[in-house]
Amino acid sequence: MKGLRMRALTKSSMHYRNCSLRSRVIPSSKIATGLVNALWMRTLARSGLTILEIGGFSRAHDTCRGRALFATRDRHLGIAPASVAEGDEICLLFGCPKPIVLRPVATGTMLRYKVVGECYLDNMMLGQALLGQLPEHLHGLLNPQSGRGGLDAGFIDIRTNTVIQEDPRIEPFLAGLVSKGLLTNPSVEELGRRDVGDILIRAGHPVKLFDLI
């Protein structure tokens, strides 16, 4: 990716005060301690859990393998590649369905960024950086088979136990762009035909251009 330039929403757009990681706290081997131990698996088998529930523990271990728990300076938690380090930054690169950890690297007089890898950032995996928080009665449904980062399943209304496909935050978000004179019609189609990065900058979102190495 030498010389690649990418626009991204920086972590400050996610309602955070500081975009640097505070610490790489726990190596992956300690996140899921014992899940690969045969004795522990036998204990699970005797616990009365179903095969499906035991399988969930196994998948959790597989997800954590080679990864580390980290904390941001404002005490949000996430999971990233085990090489994540203090001072790394989290952003949403346009076109990437998940947050990305970037590492600033000084190259001569320029500051460039090395891609560390994708990460999970608690309470920031369902578009909150751009669209804000979901209403309290809606929970995101993750689809592990999705090619778009697991977000195709939609949302569940816990008051009625019904599933909806449309994100209720999109309409007011687009209406806000129209009210600022940045769109003519509140439609995703029109936004897609425009320079999205420029519109977000003009709307006040902290979009930054990253030089990747």
ChimeraX commands (.cxc) that place a marker at each C-alpha (Angstrom):
marker #1 position 0.00,0.00,0.00 radius 0.5
marker #1 position 2.99,2.27,-0.47 radius 0.5
marker #1 position 1.95,5.80,-1.31 radius 0.5
marker #1 position -1.76,5.10,-0.78 radius 0.5
marker #1 position -3.76,8.03,0.56 radius 0.5
marker #1 position -7.00,7.33,2.38 radius 0.5
marker #1 position -9.69,9.54,3.86 radius 0.5
marker #1 position -11.05,8.46,7.21 radius 0.5
marker #1 position -13.15,9.49,10.14 radius 0.5
marker #1 position -10.76,9.84,13.05 radius 0.5
marker #1 position -11.51,8.45,16.47 radius 0.5
marker #1 position -12.41,11.93,17.71 radius 0.5
marker #1 position -15.50,11.66,15.53 radius 0.5
marker #1 position -16.65,8.83,17.75 radius 0.5
marker #1 position -17.28,11.26,20.62 radius 0.5
marker #1 position -13.85,10.59,22.13 radius 0.5
marker #1 position -11.52,13.16,23.60 radius 0.5
marker #1 position -8.26,11.54,22.58 radius 0.5
marker #1 position -7.54,9.34,19.59 radius 0.5
marker #1 position -4.47,7.60,21.01 radius 0.5
marker #1 position -4.53,4.25,22.74 radius 0.5
marker #1 position -3.65,4.33,26.40 radius 0.5
marker #1 position -2.31,0.82,26.65 radius 0.5
marker #1 position -2.08,-2.66,25.21 radius 0.5
marker #1 position -3.25,-4.34,28.36 radius 0.5
marker #1 position -3.73,-8.09,28.03 radius 0.5
marker #1 position -2.19,-10.49,25.49 radius 0.5
marker #1 position -4.60,-12.77,23.69 radius 0.5
marker #1 position -3.42,-15.86,25.55 radius 0.5
marker #1 position -4.89,-14.38,28.74 radius 0.5
marker #1 position -8.17,-13.13,27.24 radius 0.5
marker #1 position -9.53,-16.63,26.83 radius 0.5
marker #1 position -7.39,-18.51,29.35 radius 0.5
marker #1 position -8.30,-22.17,29.61 radius 0.5
marker #1 position -10.63,-22.39,26.64 radius 0.5
marker #1 position -8.25,-24.71,24.84 radius 0.5
marker #1 position -7.54,-26.75,27.93 radius 0.5
marker #1 position -9.10,-30.23,27.72 radius 0.5
marker #1 position -10.00,-30.19,31.42 radius 0.5
marker #1 position -11.83,-26.92,30.98 radius 0.5
marker #1 position -13.72,-28.32,28.01 radius 0.5
marker #1 position -14.76,-31.34,30.11 radius 0.5
marker #1 position -15.94,-28.93,32.80 radius 0.5
marker #1 position -18.04,-27.15,30.22 radius 0.5
marker #1 position -19.47,-30.44,29.09 radius 0.5
marker #1 position -20.59,-31.17,32.65 radius 0.5
marker #1 position -22.00,-27.70,33.19 radius 0.5
marker #1 position -25.34,-28.39,31.58 radius 0.5
marker #1 position -24.64,-25.99,28.70 radius 0.5
marker #1 position -25.91,-26.97,25.28 radius 0.5
marker #1 position -23.60,-27.92,22.43 radius 0.5
marker #1 position -24.44,-24.59,20.82 radius 0.5
marker #1 position -23.40,-22.67,23.95 radius 0.5
marker #1 position -20.15,-24.64,24.29 radius 0.5
marker #1 position -19.48,-23.93,20.63 radius 0.5
marker #1 position -19.85,-20.25,21.42 radius 0.5
marker #1 position -16.97,-20.47,23.90 radius 0.5
marker #1 position -14.85,-22.15,21.25 radius 0.5
marker #1 position -15.63,-19.45,18.69 radius 0.5
marker #1 position -14.79,-16.78,21.28 radius 0.5
marker #1 position -11.37,-18.36,21.76 radius 0.5
marker #1 position -10.78,-18.50,18.00 radius 0.5
marker #1 position -11.73,-14.83,17.71 radius 0.5
marker #1 position -9.26,-13.83,20.45 radius 0.5
marker #1 position -6.34,-15.90,19.19 radius 0.5
marker #1 position -3.43,-13.68,18.19 radius 0.5
marker #1 position -5.18,-10.57,19.48 radius 0.5
marker #1 position -4.93,-8.31,22.53 radius 0.5
marker #1 position -7.27,-6.33,24.71 radius 0.5
marker #1 position -6.63,-2.58,24.68 radius 0.5
marker #1 position -8.00,0.46,26.47 radius 0.5
marker #1 position -8.34,3.96,25.07 radius 0.5
marker #1 position -7.50,7.01,27.13 radius 0.5
marker #1 position -11.16,7.62,27.83 radius 0.5
marker #1 position -11.59,4.05,29.12 radius 0.5
marker #1 position -13.21,2.36,26.15 radius 0.5
marker #1 position -12.19,-1.23,25.51 radius 0.5
marker #1 position -11.46,-3.10,22.31 radius 0.5
marker #1 position -9.67,-6.06,20.77 radius 0.5
marker #1 position -6.96,-5.62,18.13 radius 0.5
marker #1 position -3.98,-7.51,16.67 radius 0.5
marker #1 position -1.51,-8.52,19.40 radius 0.5
marker #1 position 1.03,-5.97,18.09 radius 0.5
marker #1 position -1.20,-3.00,19.05 radius 0.5
marker #1 position 0.78,-0.48,21.10 radius 0.5
marker #1 position 0.38,2.71,23.06 radius 0.5
marker #1 position 0.11,5.70,20.73 radius 0.5
marker #1 position -1.67,3.82,17.93 radius 0.5
marker #1 position -4.75,5.52,16.52 radius 0.5
marker #1 position -8.17,4.19,15.60 radius 0.5
marker #1 position -10.07,5.43,12.57 radius 0.5
marker #1 position -12.73,4.43,10.08 radius 0.5
marker #1 position -11.15,4.27,6.65 radius 0.5
marker #1 position -13.69,4.91,3.91 radius 0.5
marker #1 position -14.59,1.59,2.36 radius 0.5
marker #1 position -13.58,-0.48,5.40 radius 0.5
marker #1 position -16.46,-2.03,7.37 radius 0.5
marker #1 position -14.55,-2.15,10.67 radius 0.5
marker #1 position -12.38,0.30,12.66 radius 0.5
marker #1 position -8.70,0.17,11.72 radius 0.5
marker #1 position -5.70,0.62,14.01 radius 0.5
marker #1 position -3.04,2.85,12.45 radius 0.5
marker #1 position 0.47,3.53,13.75 radius 0.5
marker #1 position 2.04,6.95,13.09 radius 0.5
marker #1 position 5.51,6.65,11.58 radius 0.5
marker #1 position 7.84,9.62,11.02 radius 0.5
marker #1 position 9.42,9.40,7.55 radius 0.5
marker #1 position 11.69,12.37,7.05 radius 0.5
marker #1 position 9.57,15.49,7.41 radius 0.5
marker #1 position 6.30,13.62,6.82 radius 0.5
marker #1 position 4.07,11.75,9.22 radius 0.5
marker #1 position 2.74,8.60,7.62 radius 0.5
marker #1 position 0.76,5.67,8.96 radius 0.5
marker #1 position 1.27,1.93,9.07 radius 0.5
marker #1 position -1.78,-0.33,9.12 radius 0.5
marker #1 position -1.72,-2.51,12.25 radius 0.5
marker #1 position -5.04,-4.18,11.47 radius 0.5
marker #1 position -8.78,-4.14,12.02 radius 0.5
marker #1 position -10.17,-4.02,15.53 radius 0.5
marker #1 position -13.30,-4.30,17.62 radius 0.5
marker #1 position -14.15,-1.15,19.58 radius 0.5
marker #1 position -16.94,-1.52,22.09 radius 0.5
marker #1 position -20.10,0.44,21.28 radius 0.5
marker #1 position -18.66,1.69,17.99 radius 0.5
marker #1 position -19.34,-1.16,15.57 radius 0.5
marker #1 position -22.75,-0.09,14.26 radius 0.5
marker #1 position -22.05,3.27,12.67 radius 0.5
marker #1 position -22.12,5.29,15.89 radius 0.5
marker #1 position -19.13,7.35,14.72 radius 0.5
marker #1 position -21.18,8.95,11.98 radius 0.5
marker #1 position -24.83,8.36,12.84 radius 0.5
marker #1 position -24.77,8.55,16.63 radius 0.5
marker #1 position -26.06,6.04,19.15 radius 0.5
marker #1 position -28.96,3.72,18.42 radius 0.5
marker #1 position -32.23,4.33,20.26 radius 0.5
marker #1 position -32.24,2.38,23.53 radius 0.5
marker #1 position -34.96,0.00,22.32 radius 0.5
marker #1 position -32.95,-1.09,19.27 radius 0.5
marker #1 position -30.10,-3.58,19.31 radius 0.5
marker #1 position -27.93,-4.43,16.33 radius 0.5
marker #1 position -28.08,-7.96,14.97 radius 0.5
marker #1 position -24.71,-9.25,13.81 radius 0.5
marker #1 position -24.54,-11.71,10.94 radius 0.5
marker #1 position -21.19,-13.57,11.01 radius 0.5
marker #1 position -21.72,-14.71,7.41 radius 0.5
marker #1 position -22.03,-11.16,6.12 radius 0.5
marker #1 position -19.43,-9.87,3.69 radius 0.5
marker #1 position -19.91,-6.37,5.05 radius 0.5
marker #1 position -18.57,-6.84,8.51 radius 0.5
marker #1 position -21.60,-8.60,9.98 radius 0.5
marker #1 position -24.15,-5.78,9.77 radius 0.5
marker #1 position -26.60,-7.17,7.21 radius 0.5
marker #1 position -29.00,-8.71,9.71 radius 0.5
marker #1 position -30.53,-5.39,10.73 radius 0.5
marker #1 position -31.86,-4.39,14.15 radius 0.5
marker #1 position -34.22,-5.86,16.71 radius 0.5
marker #1 position -36.78,-3.80,18.61 radius 0.5
marker #1 position -36.64,-5.28,22.10 radius 0.5
marker #1 position -40.06,-3.80,22.94 radius 0.5
marker #1 position -41.85,-5.80,20.26 radius 0.5
marker #1 position -39.22,-8.44,19.43 radius 0.5
marker #1 position -39.46,-7.47,15.75 radius 0.5
marker #1 position -36.58,-7.18,13.31 radius 0.5
marker #1 position -36.18,-4.13,11.07 radius 0.5
marker #1 position -33.78,-3.78,8.16 radius 0.5
marker #1 position -33.59,-0.01,7.82 radius 0.5
marker #1 position -31.33,1.97,10.14 radius 0.5
marker #1 position -33.58,4.62,11.77 radius 0.5
marker #1 position -30.64,7.01,12.12 radius 0.5
marker #1 position -30.04,7.40,8.38 radius 0.5
marker #1 position -33.10,9.54,7.63 radius 0.5
marker #1 position -32.33,12.26,10.23 radius 0.5
marker #1 position -28.65,12.17,9.25 radius 0.5
marker #1 position -29.48,12.86,5.59 radius 0.5
marker #1 position -32.08,15.47,6.60 radius 0.5
marker #1 position -29.33,17.24,8.53 radius 0.5
marker #1 position -27.15,17.38,5.41 radius 0.5
marker #1 position -30.08,18.86,3.46 radius 0.5
marker #1 position -30.69,21.49,6.15 radius 0.5
marker #1 position -27.04,22.57,5.81 radius 0.5
marker #1 position -27.42,22.91,2.05 radius 0.5
marker #1 position -25.07,20.02,1.33 radius 0.5
marker #1 position -27.68,17.79,-0.36 radius 0.5
marker #1 position -30.75,18.61,-2.41 radius 0.5
marker #1 position -32.70,15.51,-1.43 radius 0.5
marker #1 position -32.31,13.36,1.71 radius 0.5
marker #1 position -31.33,10.22,-0.17 radius 0.5
marker #1 position -28.43,7.80,0.05 radius 0.5
marker #1 position -28.37,7.70,-3.77 radius 0.5
marker #1 position -27.63,11.41,-4.03 radius 0.5
marker #1 position -24.98,11.22,-1.32 radius 0.5
marker #1 position -23.33,8.35,-3.21 radius 0.5
marker #1 position -23.07,10.48,-6.35 radius 0.5
marker #1 position -21.28,13.26,-4.49 radius 0.5
marker #1 position -17.84,13.60,-2.90 radius 0.5
marker #1 position -18.78,12.04,0.44 radius 0.5
marker #1 position -15.55,13.06,2.15 radius 0.5
marker #1 position -15.97,16.71,1.16 radius 0.5
marker #1 position -19.60,16.73,2.31 radius 0.5
marker #1 position -18.70,15.25,5.70 radius 0.5
marker #1 position -15.93,17.82,6.19 radius 0.5
marker #1 position -18.31,20.65,5.35 radius 0.5
marker #1 position -20.85,19.14,7.74 radius 0.5
marker #1 position -18.30,19.35,10.55 radius 0.5
marker #1 position -17.19,15.74,10.81 radius 0.5
marker #1 position -13.46,15.23,11.55 radius 0.5
marker #1 position -12.33,13.65,8.29 radius 0.5
marker #1 position -8.57,13.29,7.90 radius 0.5
marker #1 position -6.35,12.26,4.99 radius 0.5
marker #1 position -3.89,9.50,5.91 radius 0.5
marker #1 position -0.72,8.65,3.98 radius 0.5
marker #1 position -0.31,4.89,4.36 radius 0.5
marker #1 position 2.93,2.96,4.08 radius 0.5
marker link #1:1,2 radius 0.2
marker link #1:2,3 radius 0.2
marker link #1:3,4 radius 0.2
marker link #1:4,5 radius 0.2
marker link #1:5,6 radius 0.2
marker link #1:6,7 radius 0.2
marker link #1:7,8 radius 0.2
marker link #1:8,9 radius 0.2
marker link #1:9,10 radius 0.2
marker link #1:10,11 radius 0.2
marker link #1:11,12 radius 0.2
marker link #1:12,13 radius 0.2
marker link #1:13,14 radius 0.2
marker link #1:14,15 radius 0.2
marker link #1:15,16 radius 0.2
marker link #1:16,17 radius 0.2
marker link #1:17,18 radius 0.2
marker link #1:18,19 radius 0.2
marker link #1:19,20 radius 0.2
marker link #1:20,21 radius 0.2
marker link #1:21,22 radius 0.2
marker link #1:22,23 radius 0.2
marker link #1:23,24 radius 0.2
marker link #1:24,25 radius 0.2
marker link #1:25,26 radius 0.2
marker link #1:26,27 radius 0.2
marker link #1:27,28 radius 0.2
marker link #1:28,29 radius 0.2
marker link #1:29,30 radius 0.2
marker link #1:30,31 radius 0.2
marker link #1:31,32 radius 0.2
marker link #1:32,33 radius 0.2
marker link #1:33,34 radius 0.2
marker link #1:34,35 radius 0.2
marker link #1:35,36 radius 0.2
marker link #1:36,37 radius 0.2
marker link #1:37,38 radius 0.2
marker link #1:38,39 radius 0.2
marker link #1:39,40 radius 0.2
marker link #1:40,41 radius 0.2
marker link #1:41,42 radius 0.2
marker link #1:42,43 radius 0.2
marker link #1:43,44 radius 0.2
marker link #1:44,45 radius 0.2
marker link #1:45,46 radius 0.2
marker link #1:46,47 radius 0.2
marker link #1:47,48 radius 0.2
marker link #1:48,49 radius 0.2
marker link #1:49,50 radius 0.2
marker link #1:50,51 radius 0.2
marker link #1:51,52 radius 0.2
marker link #1:52,53 radius 0.2
marker link #1:53,54 radius 0.2
marker link #1:54,55 radius 0.2
marker link #1:55,56 radius 0.2
marker link #1:56,57 radius 0.2
marker link #1:57,58 radius 0.2
marker link #1:58,59 radius 0.2
marker link #1:59,60 radius 0.2
marker link #1:60,61 radius 0.2
marker link #1:61,62 radius 0.2
marker link #1:62,63 radius 0.2
marker link #1:63,64 radius 0.2
marker link #1:64,65 radius 0.2
marker link #1:65,66 radius 0.2
marker link #1:66,67 radius 0.2
marker link #1:67,68 radius 0.2
marker link #1:68,69 radius 0.2
marker link #1:69,70 radius 0.2
marker link #1:70,71 radius 0.2
marker link #1:71,72 radius 0.2
marker link #1:72,73 radius 0.2
marker link #1:73,74 radius 0.2
marker link #1:74,75 radius 0.2
marker link #1:75,76 radius 0.2
marker link #1:76,77 radius 0.2
marker link #1:77,78 radius 0.2
marker link #1:78,79 radius 0.2
marker link #1:79,80 radius 0.2
marker link #1:80,81 radius 0.2
marker link #1:81,82 radius 0.2
marker link #1:82,83 radius 0.2
marker link #1:83,84 radius 0.2
marker link #1:84,85 radius 0.2
marker link #1:85,86 radius 0.2
marker link #1:86,87 radius 0.2
marker link #1:87,88 radius 0.2
marker link #1:88,89 radius 0.2
marker link #1:89,90 radius 0.2
marker link #1:90,91 radius 0.2
marker link #1:91,92 radius 0.2
marker link #1:92,93 radius 0.2
marker link #1:93,94 radius 0.2
marker link #1:94,95 radius 0.2
marker link #1:95,96 radius 0.2
marker link #1:96,97 radius 0.2
marker link #1:97,98 radius 0.2
marker link #1:98,99 radius 0.2
marker link #1:99,100 radius 0.2
marker link #1:100,101 radius 0.2
marker link #1:101,102 radius 0.2
marker link #1:102,103 radius 0.2
marker link #1:103,104 radius 0.2
marker link #1:104,105 radius 0.2
marker link #1:105,106 radius 0.2
marker link #1:106,107 radius 0.2
marker link #1:107,108 radius 0.2
marker link #1:108,109 radius 0.2
marker link #1:109,110 radius 0.2
marker link #1:110,111 radius 0.2
marker link #1:111,112 radius 0.2
marker link #1:112,113 radius 0.2
marker link #1:113,114 radius 0.2
marker link #1:114,115 radius 0.2
marker link #1:115,116 radius 0.2
marker link #1:116,117 radius 0.2
marker link #1:117,118 radius 0.2
marker link #1:118,119 radius 0.2
marker link #1:119,120 radius 0.2
marker link #1:120,121 radius 0.2
marker link #1:121,122 radius 0.2
marker link #1:122,123 radius 0.2
marker link #1:123,124 radius 0.2
marker link #1:124,125 radius 0.2
marker link #1:125,126 radius 0.2
marker link #1:126,127 radius 0.2
marker link #1:127,128 radius 0.2
marker link #1:128,129 radius 0.2
marker link #1:129,130 radius 0.2
marker link #1:130,131 radius 0.2
marker link #1:131,132 radius 0.2
marker link #1:132,133 radius 0.2
marker link #1:133,134 radius 0.2
marker link #1:134,135 radius 0.2
marker link #1:135,136 radius 0.2
marker link #1:136,137 radius 0.2
marker link #1:137,138 radius 0.2
marker link #1:138,139 radius 0.2
marker link #1:139,140 radius 0.2
marker link #1:140,141 radius 0.2
marker link #1:141,142 radius 0.2
marker link #1:142,143 radius 0.2
marker link #1:143,144 radius 0.2
marker link #1:144,145 radius 0.2
marker link #1:145,146 radius 0.2
marker link #1:146,147 radius 0.2
marker link #1:147,148 radius 0.2
marker link #1:148,149 radius 0.2
marker link #1:149,150 radius 0.2
marker link #1:150,151 radius 0.2
marker link #1:151,152 radius 0.2
marker link #1:152,153 radius 0.2
marker link #1:153,154 radius 0.2
marker link #1:154,155 radius 0.2
marker link #1:155,156 radius 0.2
marker link #1:156,157 radius 0.2
marker link #1:157,158 radius 0.2
marker link #1:158,159 radius 0.2
marker link #1:159,160 radius 0.2
marker link #1:160,161 radius 0.2
marker link #1:161,162 radius 0.2
marker link #1:162,163 radius 0.2
marker link #1:163,164 radius 0.2
marker link #1:164,165 radius 0.2
marker link #1:165,166 radius 0.2
marker link #1:166,167 radius 0.2
marker link #1:167,168 radius 0.2
marker link #1:168,169 radius 0.2
marker link #1:169,170 radius 0.2
marker link #1:170,171 radius 0.2
marker link #1:171,172 radius 0.2
marker link #1:172,173 radius 0.2
marker link #1:173,174 radius 0.2
marker link #1:174,175 radius 0.2
marker link #1:175,176 radius 0.2
marker link #1:176,177 radius 0.2
marker link #1:177,178 radius 0.2
marker link #1:178,179 radius 0.2
marker link #1:179,180 radius 0.2
marker link #1:180,181 radius 0.2
marker link #1:181,182 radius 0.2
marker link #1:182,183 radius 0.2
marker link #1:183,184 radius 0.2
marker link #1:184,185 radius 0.2
marker link #1:185,186 radius 0.2
marker link #1:186,187 radius 0.2
marker link #1:187,188 radius 0.2
marker link #1:188,189 radius 0.2
marker link #1:189,190 radius 0.2
marker link #1:190,191 radius 0.2
marker link #1:191,192 radius 0.2
marker link #1:192,193 radius 0.2
marker link #1:193,194 radius 0.2
marker link #1:194,195 radius 0.2
marker link #1:195,196 radius 0.2
marker link #1:196,197 radius 0.2
marker link #1:197,198 radius 0.2
marker link #1:198,199 radius 0.2
marker link #1:199,200 radius 0.2
marker link #1:200,201 radius 0.2
marker link #1:201,202 radius 0.2
marker link #1:202,203 radius 0.2
marker link #1:203,204 radius 0.2
marker link #1:204,205 radius 0.2
marker link #1:205,206 radius 0.2
marker link #1:206,207 radius 0.2
marker link #1:207,208 radius 0.2
marker link #1:208,209 radius 0.2
marker link #1:209,210 radius 0.2
marker link #1:210,211 radius 0.2
marker link #1:211,212 radius 0.2
marker link #1:212,213 radius 0.2
view
